């Protein structure tokens, strides 16, 4: 077994989560994330970590290597404040990426579209390190978080609830099971999103689990 470091974030942003329980399901050993969302635990390749925090959906992380883990937890109740500060956060992250580029780190010539950071610049560097490999992992992580935020803007609990009538745990289960892909939803307008939700809900009522939905086959 070896020690692996991880950082727990709130999904869709880089806000750190303290006091999350990290349990190795093979050894049943539990540790907690600190004030900065960081944790260290001993694992073997093939183990699975269960990350739990009140107010968030539990998340399982398979261990395939001993690299730093970046864990995103989905809140049980989605807040709407994220859109208010978007421009400021984008400017801050652009500044971080500018520093990286000045060091000759161009992410294989394709800088990803990054946005929505909640940490000071010095904190970001401390969290993700200063090596080229760590910065590339940060770029990919931030790209994934940005795409998740873009999905959340259109695929909201309020819209899904109004379209399906679902609430509470049923609403959360449906939204997790039928969460649309980023590459699809960015092409859709409001109408296409509603069509997708309606068709997905018909499948949900019949099967209870995800079935691919092609919203362009017919009208809802």
C-alpha positions in Angstrom: 0.0 0.0 0.0 1.1 3.6 -0.7 -0.1 7.0 0.5 -2.2 9.0 -2.0 -3.1 12.7 -1.7 -6.4 14.0 -2.7 -8.4 17.3 -2.8 -12.2 17.4 -2.5 -14.1 20.2 -4.4 -17.7 21.2 -4.9 -18.7 20.1 -8.4 -18.9 22.9 -10.9 -16.5 25.1 -9.0 -13.2 24.9 -7.2 -14.6 25.5 -3.7 -12.9 23.1 -1.3 -14.9 20.8 1.0 -13.7 20.2 4.5 -14.6 17.3 6.8 -15.6 15.0 4.0 -15.3 11.3 5.0 -12.9 9.3 2.7 -13.4 5.5 3.3 -11.3 2.8 1.7 -14.0 0.2 0.9 -11.5 -2.6 1.0 -9.8 -1.8 4.3 -12.7 0.1 5.9 -10.3 2.8 7.0 -11.8 6.3 7.1 -10.0 9.6 7.1 -11.3 13.2 6.7 -10.5 16.1 4.4 -8.9 19.1 6.2 -9.9 22.7 6.2 -8.5 23.1 2.7 -10.3 20.0 1.3 -7.0 17.9 1.3 -6.6 14.4 2.6 -4.0 11.6 2.6 -4.9 7.9 2.8 -3.1 4.6 2.2 -4.4 2.6 -0.8 -3.5 -0.1 -3.2 -4.2 -0.1 -6.9 -7.6 -1.7 -7.3 -9.0 -0.2 -4.1 -12.1 2.0 -4.2 -12.6 5.2 -2.1 -16.0 6.3 -1.0 -16.3 10.0 -0.4 -19.2 11.2 1.8 -20.2 14.6 3.0 -23.6 15.7 4.4 -25.4 17.8 1.7 -23.6 16.1 -1.2 -24.1 13.0 -3.3 -21.7 10.2 -2.3 -18.9 9.5 -4.8 -16.8 6.4 -5.5 -13.2 6.8 -6.8 -11.4 3.7 -8.1 -7.6 3.7 -7.5 -5.7 3.1 -10.7 -2.4 4.9 -9.7 -1.0 6.9 -6.9 -1.3 10.4 -8.5 -3.1 13.2 -6.7 -6.9 12.7 -6.8 -9.2 15.6 -7.6 -12.6 14.7 -6.3 -15.8 16.7 -7.2 -18.9 16.2 -5.1 -22.4 17.1 -6.5 -24.4 19.2 -4.0 -27.8 17.6 -3.1 -29.3 21.1 -3.5 -28.0 23.2 -6.4 -27.4 26.9 -5.7 -27.8 29.5 -8.3 -25.1 32.0 -7.2 -22.5 30.6 -9.6 -23.6 32.7 -12.6 -23.2 36.0 -10.7 -19.5 36.0 -10.4 -18.6 34.3 -13.7 -16.7 37.2 -15.3 -14.4 37.8 -12.3 -13.6 34.1 -11.9 -12.8 33.8 -15.6 -10.5 36.7 -15.5 -8.7 35.2 -12.5 -8.2 31.8 -14.1 -7.1 33.4 -17.4 -4.4 35.1 -15.4 -3.3 31.8 -13.9 -3.1 30.3 -17.4 -1.1 33.3 -18.6 1.5 32.5 -15.9 1.6 28.9 -17.1 2.0 29.9 -20.7 4.8 32.4 -19.8 6.7 29.3 -18.5 6.4 27.6 -21.8 3.5 25.3 -20.8 1.1 25.4 -23.7 -0.9 22.2 -22.9 0.1 20.6 -26.2 -0.7 23.7 -28.1 -4.4 23.6 -27.2 -5.2 25.7 -24.1 -8.6 24.5 -22.9 -11.5 27.0 -22.2 -11.2 27.5 -18.5 -13.5 29.4 -16.1 -15.2 29.6 -12.7 -12.5 29.6 -10.1 -13.1 30.5 -6.4 -9.5 30.3 -5.1 -6.8 33.1 -4.9 -4.0 32.6 -7.5 -1.5 31.6 -4.9 -3.8 29.0 -3.5 -4.3 27.4 -6.9 -0.5 27.1 -7.4 -0.2 25.5 -3.9 -3.0 23.1 -4.6 -2.0 21.9 -8.0 1.8 22.3 -7.7 4.3 23.8 -10.1 5.4 21.0 -12.3 4.3 20.7 -16.0 2.5 17.5 -15.3 0.5 18.8 -12.4 -0.4 22.0 -14.4 -1.6 19.9 -17.3 -3.8 17.9 -14.9 -5.1 21.1 -13.5 -6.0 22.3 -17.0 -7.9 19.1 -17.7 -9.6 19.2 -14.3 -10.7 22.8 -14.8 -11.9 22.1 -18.4 -14.1 19.3 -17.0 -15.4 21.6 -14.3 -16.2 24.3 -16.8 -18.1 21.9 -19.0 -20.0 20.6 -16.0 -21.0 24.2 -15.2 -22.2 24.8 -18.8 -24.4 21.7 -18.5 -25.8 22.9 -15.1 -26.8 26.3 -16.6 -29.3 24.7 -18.9 -30.1 21.4 -17.1 -31.4 22.9 -13.9 -33.4 21.3 -11.0 -36.1 23.9 -11.5 -36.6 23.2 -15.2 -36.5 19.5 -14.7 -38.9 19.6 -11.8 -41.4 21.8 -13.8 -41.1 19.6 -16.8 -41.5 16.2 -15.0 -43.1 17.0 -11.7 -40.4 15.2 -9.8 -39.1 16.4 -6.5 -36.6 15.5 -3.8 -34.7 12.2 -4.1 -36.6 11.2 -7.3 -35.6 14.4 -8.9 -31.9 14.0 -8.0 -31.9 10.4 -9.2 -33.4 11.3 -12.5 -31.0 14.2 -13.0 -28.0 12.1 -12.3 -29.2 9.1 -14.4 -30.1 11.2 -17.4 -27.6 14.1 -17.2 -27.0 15.2 -20.9 -23.5 15.2 -22.4 -21.8 18.6 -22.6 -21.2 18.3 -26.4 -24.9 17.8 -26.9 -26.4 20.4 -24.6 -24.2 23.3 -25.8 -25.8 22.9 -29.2 -29.4 22.9 -27.9 -31.8 25.8 -27.3 -34.4 25.8 -24.5 -36.8 23.8 -26.7 -34.4 21.0 -27.3 -33.5 20.7 -23.6 -37.2 20.4 -22.7 -37.7 17.8 -25.4 -34.7 15.8 -24.1 -36.1 16.0 -20.5 -39.6 14.8 -21.6 -38.3 11.9 -23.6 -35.9 10.9 -20.8 -38.7 11.1 -18.3 -40.8 8.7 -20.4 -37.9 6.2 -20.3 -37.4 6.9 -16.6 -41.0 5.9 -15.8 -40.6 2.7 -17.7 -37.1 1.5 -16.8 -35.8 3.7 -14.0 -32.3 3.8 -15.5 -30.7 5.6 -18.3 -31.6 4.8 -21.9 -30.1 6.9 -24.7 -32.6 9.5 -26.0 -32.4 10.9 -29.5 -34.4 14.2 -29.3 -34.4 14.6 -33.1 -36.4 11.5 -33.9 -39.8 12.9 -33.3 -41.7 15.7 -31.5 -42.4 15.3 -27.8 
